[in-house]
Amino acid sequence: MPNLPRQTNPQKKKTNANKEAGFQPPHYSINKMYKGQKVVVVLPAYNAAKTLEKTYREIPFDLVDEVILCDDHSRDNTAELGRSLGIQHIIVHEKNKGYGGNQKSLYNKALEVGGDIVIMLHPDYQYTPKLIPSMVNIIGEDLFPVVLGSRILGMGALKGGMPLYKYIFNRFLTLSQNLLVNYKLSEYHTGYRAFSRKVLEGINFNQNSDDFVFDNEMLSQIIFAGFDIAEVTCPTKYFEEASSINFRRSMKYGLGVLRVSWGHFLQRIGLANLEMYRKPS
């Protein structure tokens, strides 16, 4: 019997080539959902090309349905890298809108695509994506509608490299906020957050600042609206590529936090009627 040339499967060859090149197809092409709830991860990105892929690869795609990346007019190839990774939804700002403006675009898009559980994960790899299952479980099981990844719980902030002055500011501001807003959190300044759809639809986040104080305004709105908040211990990572604001911006942020907290206090006791606390129409 003559020796016939061995037949090859071109699709298999293509798959092997992709593996050798490090390519992985999109993981969320099949809708998984958590008990019928769509899980969406949103990535607020600015010059995140050095850390985006590492962050993205650790997202648990057996649980996450869709990912949204917003590139806030980066000077690097963040958006192009996101496309090459297969991120399904990519928003590109034609001009820099700031950290708060970035989040507004992301949350509005997450609601538009039908997100029921929305997790904000910084693509600078400062927060581990490995906590996503815990956050999804807490919201998906209707235990709490909001989950924060706290760097203060577990006493790991300084060990993880948080600068001492930031740690002191964090503790001072958190103590002041707990007193003024009449709530108890270990910290208000983490950027790792998860929300139910009901929360995002129930607060007027589009009225908030486009700057870093957006995070604080959002928590103030959530507390004022009566939503309960859970916290999970989150490891702290500070390194050269991780985004961080300098001392001057930290001072500006701190003053903004105190302004928000005093506004919340006056609203709470009936001496103010601020637009940010009105329910969205």
Secondary structure, 3 states (H helix, E strand, C coil): CCCCCCCCCHHHHHHHHHHHCCCCCCCCCCCCCECCECEEEEEEECCCCCCHHHHHHCCCCCCCCEEEEEECCCCCCHHHHHHHHCCCEEEECCCCCHHHHHHHHHHHHHHHCCCCEEEECCCCCCCCHHHHHHHHHHHHCCCCCEEEEECCHHHCCCCCCCCHHHHHHHHHHHHHHHHHHCCCCCCCCCCCEEEEHHHHHHCCHHHCCCCCCHHHHHHHHHHHCCCCEEEEECCCCCCCCCCCCCHHHHHHHHHHHHHHHHHHHHHHCCCCCCHHHCCCC
